[in-house]
Amino acid sequence: MSSISAVGVSGLQYASTRLQATASNVANVQTDGYRVRRVTGSEAPSGGVEARVRIDGRAGVTTVDSNGDTTVRSNVDLDREMVDSREAVYIYAANAAVLRRYDDAVGFFLNKLA
């Protein structure tokens, strides 16, 4: 795989991982004790980006009911999740465009050689 296509594919994988983490966070917003999943990207040795998922160490809000029982709520911030999901969609679209242009260029040059 060429470096251009490898970069595009790794960007798609990174965006997909971010969307999966956001979906998990939103699905668990009311799950007591749930901790947010965050995705970070770093440069891959072969080019492109590597995605790493980590669990946010911050605890959610602790509540005490009338019996004195404590519950730790999730630490999901829905506003942030909405922003993260939009960012991931834009990242996905940008990398898909890179792959389309690469495919167009390869096709053009193959047609010239034929």
N, C-alpha and C positions, 0 to 999 in steps of 0.2 A: 504494500500500500504506500502510496506517495505521502510525503510529509503534509501536503495540503489536505489531502483527503483524511489523513490520520488526525489532523488538527480539527477538521470539521466534525468527524465522528466523535472524537473525545468531547467536543463542545456539546454535541447532542446528548451524549451520555451524562455529562455534568448537569445539563438542564433537566434531563429526565430524573436524575437523582434528587435534584432540588424540588421538583414537582411532587415526587413521591414522599419526601420528607414533609413538605407542606400539607399534603393530603392527610398524612398520618397525624400531624399536629392538629389540624382542624377536626378530624374525626374523633380525637381524644380530648377536645377542649373541656369536656365535663367529666373526664375520668380522673377521679381523685388520685393524687400522687404522680400523675403522668408528668414527665419532664420533656420539654421541647427538644426535637431533633434539629440540628443545624448542619448545613453542608458548607464546607469550605473547599476552595479550589486552590491547587498549587500547580506549578509548572511540572509537567511530566518529563522524565529524562529523554524521551524520544520526541518531544514536542507535544503541543496540545496541553490539556489540563487533566489533572487527576482529582476526583471528587472524594472527599472524606466526610463521613457522617459522624457527628459527635453528639452526645447528650448534654444539654445545658445543665450545669450543676446547680443553678439557682432553684430553690424550692418555691413552690407556689404559696399562696396565702394560707395561713393556718387559721381554721375556725374552731370555735368551741361551742358545742350545742348545750341545751339546757341540762343535760345529764352530766356535763363535764367532759364528754368525749371530744377528743380533738381530731380534726381531719385536715390533711394537707391537700389543697386544691391543685389543679394543674397550673403550670406557669405559662400557658399558651396565651399569646396576645394576638387576637384575631386581626387587628389592624395591620400588624407586622406581617402576618401570614398572607394577607391579601397583597401587600406590596411585594413580598417574596415570590408569590405565585406569578405576578405580572412580570417581574424581572426575569424569572425562569422562562416564561413564554417568549419574551423578547430575545433572550439568549438562544433559545431553541430556533427561533425564526432566522436569526442572523447566521447561525451555523448551517442551517438548511440551505440558505441562500449561497453560502460559500461552496457547499457541495454541488449545488445546481450549476453555478458558474464554472466550477472545475470540470464537471461532466460536459458542459457545453464546449469548453476549450479542448478537452480531449477528443470529443466527437469532431470538432472542426479540423483538428490536425490529422486525425485518422482519415477523414474524408479527403484531405489534401494529398495524403500519401497513397490513397487508393486509385 
